[in-house]
Amino acid sequence: MQHTDIKCVLEEAQYLGKEVTICGWVRTSRESKTMAFAELNDGTSLTHIQIVIDRAQIEYPATALRLGTALKVVGDVVEARQGSVEINVKNIEILGECPLEYPLQKKRHTLEFLRTMPHLRVRTNTFNAVFRVRSVMAGAIHNYFQSRNYTYVNPPLITGSDCEGAGEMFKVTTIGYSTEYKNEDEYYADDFFGKKAGLSVSAQLEGEVAAMAFGKIYTFGPSFRAENSNTPRHVAEFWHVEPEVAFADLFDIIGIAEDMIKTVIKEVMDKCPAELAFFDKHFENGLIEKLQGIIENDFEILEYTKAIELLKESGKDFVYPVEWGSDLQTEHERYITEEVFKKPVFVINYPKDIKSFYMKQNPDGKTVAATDLLVPGVGEIIGCSEREADLQKLLEAMRVRGMNEEDYTDYLDLRRFGSVPHSGFGLGFERILMYVTGISNIRDVILYPRTVGSIR
Ligand code: 4AD
């Protein structure tokens, strides 16, 4: 269907004074005796375009200007108030009727209400802005790595090895309920792959395989976690950006993560000014200033041991006790980023017992070369580490955790054949979207959120 994007009509001077055909959905309308006005949106821009109808000249069906109706409009582009343009309608055609029971009649609905209709909420201004920022940010992430000699690899989503070892894998099976098998081993031997399989919680292990050949790689795809965390920061299916870099230690990868985040945010600021102004106005006052501050200032690097000291000295009555050796809880992360540093903080060198088997063991024998990047308002957005490149140390860490070596033979081979220092991180794409948009619930930055007890 030949037509012009509303974004182009609004932004490009070449259309002024010309006849155009546009398509879109009615977002507002009002009619008087002689004139009718409607605002159309086709999804290409946050701003709607106004169409103006001289009722003495143009005939159109009574239902044409109802909210949500899909229209095709031919008309002349003319100047409007505040330097914008509008369209003087010559012809109007209904492409899709929209009866009055269309649920999005009110101007503003709560995000909770909109969550009950994921198939319709995308038609609101908020989701128009969220999904454009999401799309631009995905492009910016690819641009960042592509322009720096990283190879984009697509790891398997169905896997036989659990990367994080936290028992959060969704099982993949084609058999299902059955009383035919005496035990798990028999069941899986008869299953599709002949062994236990699950949905990947992280592409890291396969990413390391690729990095040992291509040097610098990144993946960008979904990860799945069957964790029973019903919080505003967890979904069971999230998008995961995972670079893996050979010949890089913990501080090299921290530098890469910080540079990537700043570069990506800058690109979003350049390409989505209207969307960010919308979020600044409606969701987080001062958002644009915050983002500018992120680009201009260094992130903090803080030893885990020092973080524990700060928490103990805080005089705060935390719900979860603060002890060296225990993981930082949301309340602790918030205190450190929001009250102490007021900016992103890399907490480094965590106790080895609370972290994964693959992390490089530090000479102190107690900690690993790992870091989490914590940001105000959201908490952890990156999990990162230098990987243990020494075969014996890696085997020992697996033994301590009771892991089955046979499930990791490929991974262990990487330490046998030309092992090098290497590091990588996992960035939660929805988490950074929350940070950049000021949207406080992860369910509102993904098309169809999957959470405990809820799928649609
Ligand atoms: O810290 P995590 O578990 O690290 C890993 O999976 C590493 N293997 C990554 C790597 O080194 N390649 O997860 C990384 C990030 C978290 O910081 C968080 O942003 C996001 O993934 N994440 C989630 N996002 C939304 N919902 C969940 N349930 C998430 N779990 C992790």
Boltz pocket constraint, residues with backbone or C-beta under 6 A from the ligand:
constraints:
  - pocket:
      binder: B
      contacts: [[A, 163], [A, 164], [A, 201], [A, 202], [A, 203], [A, 204], [A, 225], [A, 227], [A, 233], [A, 234], [A, 235], [A, 236], [A, 238], [A, 240], [A, 241], [A, 242], [A, 243], [A, 380], [A, 381], [A, 382], [A, 383], [A, 384], [A, 385], [A, 424], [A, 425], [A, 426], [A, 427], [A, 428], [A, 429], [A, 430], [A, 431]]
      max_distance: 6.0
